[in-house]
Amino acid sequence: MKLFPKHLKPENRNEFPQILKEKNLCYLREAIHDYILRNNERDFVDIENLFRKKDIEIKSSDIEEMVNIMVEELQNLGWKTEIIFNRKGLIVYHPDDKVPIWGSEFEYTFEN
């Protein structure tokens, strides 16, 4: 970051929680983007670990909301998704492919 963003003003303090939520959503979106580009079917996005690595304290309700947003965005782009490991992992795969190896761990399935 070369300069502080213009919204980082004392009078915007009440907006900081929403700004932080959007920033965390960007971290998650970037991790999912990189996961898709790597095209590793034997891997998944470890959502909880992503935030832990960035030393971000986040409520589980916020994580669940962000995951739901990501699933909807990805499905709108044509991807299939599975949420695994007690809503702490996400698999994204091509709609023509079989469900990846994590099938026995699925808790939720979101269909297009």
C-alpha positions in Angstrom: 0.0 0.0 0.0 1.6 3.2 -1.1 -0.8 5.6 0.6 -3.6 5.2 3.2 -7.0 4.9 1.6 -9.1 8.0 1.6 -11.9 6.3 3.7 -9.5 6.0 6.6 -10.7 9.1 8.3 -12.0 9.5 11.9 -15.4 10.5 10.7 -15.8 7.2 8.9 -15.1 5.1 12.0 -18.6 3.7 12.1 -18.1 2.3 8.6 -14.8 0.5 9.5 -16.5 -2.9 10.4 -18.1 -3.1 7.0 -14.9 -2.0 5.3 -13.0 -4.7 7.2 -15.6 -7.3 6.2 -15.2 -6.3 2.5 -11.4 -6.5 2.8 -11.7 -10.0 4.3 -14.0 -11.0 1.5 -11.3 -9.9 -0.9 -8.7 -12.1 0.8 -11.1 -15.1 0.5 -11.9 -14.3 -3.1 -8.2 -14.0 -4.0 -7.4 -17.4 -2.3 -10.2 -19.1 -4.2 -9.1 -17.4 -7.4 -5.5 -18.8 -6.9 -6.9 -22.3 -6.0 -8.9 -22.4 -9.3 -5.9 -21.3 -11.3 -3.7 -24.0 -9.7 -6.4 -26.6 -10.8 -5.5 -29.0 -8.0 -8.4 -31.4 -7.6 -6.8 -33.0 -4.6 -6.8 -29.8 -2.6 -9.4 -27.5 -1.2 -9.5 -23.9 0.1 -8.9 -24.0 3.8 -11.0 -21.0 4.8 -10.2 -21.0 8.5 -6.5 -21.4 7.9 -6.5 -18.6 5.4 -7.7 -16.1 8.0 -5.4 -17.6 10.7 -2.4 -17.2 8.4 -3.2 -13.5 7.9 -3.7 -13.1 11.7 -7.3 -12.1 11.1 -9.8 -12.6 13.9 -13.2 -13.2 12.4 -16.5 -14.4 13.7 -17.7 -17.8 12.4 -21.0 -16.1 11.3 -19.0 -13.7 9.1 -17.1 -16.6 7.6 -20.4 -18.4 6.8 -21.8 -15.3 5.2 -18.7 -14.8 3.1 -18.6 -18.5 2.0 -22.2 -18.2 0.9 -21.3 -15.1 -1.1 -18.4 -16.9 -2.7 -20.5 -20.0 -3.6 -23.1 -17.9 -5.2 -20.5 -15.9 -7.2 -18.8 -19.1 -8.4 -22.0 -20.9 -9.3 -23.0 -17.8 -11.3 -19.7 -18.2 -13.2 -20.6 -21.9 -13.9 -18.5 -23.7 -11.3 -19.7 -26.5 -9.0 -18.9 -26.1 -5.3 -18.9 -28.2 -2.2 -18.5 -27.0 1.4 -16.6 -29.5 3.5 -15.1 -30.0 6.9 -17.7 -28.3 9.0 -18.0 -25.3 6.7 -14.2 -24.7 7.0 -13.2 -25.9 3.5 -14.4 -25.2 0.0 -13.9 -27.3 -3.2 -14.5 -25.7 -6.6 -14.7 -27.9 -9.7 -15.7 -28.0 -13.3 -19.3 -28.9 -13.9 -18.4 -31.8 -16.2 -16.1 -33.4 -13.6 -17.1 -35.9 -11.0 -17.2 -34.6 -7.4 -13.6 -34.6 -6.1 -12.3 -37.2 -3.6 -13.6 -35.3 -0.6 -17.2 -36.7 -1.2 -17.5 -38.5 2.1 -16.8 -35.3 4.0 -19.5 -33.2 2.4 -22.0 -31.5 4.7 -23.7 -29.2 2.2 -24.2 -29.4 -1.5 -25.2 -26.3 -3.5 -26.6 -27.1 -6.9 -26.8 -24.6 -9.8 
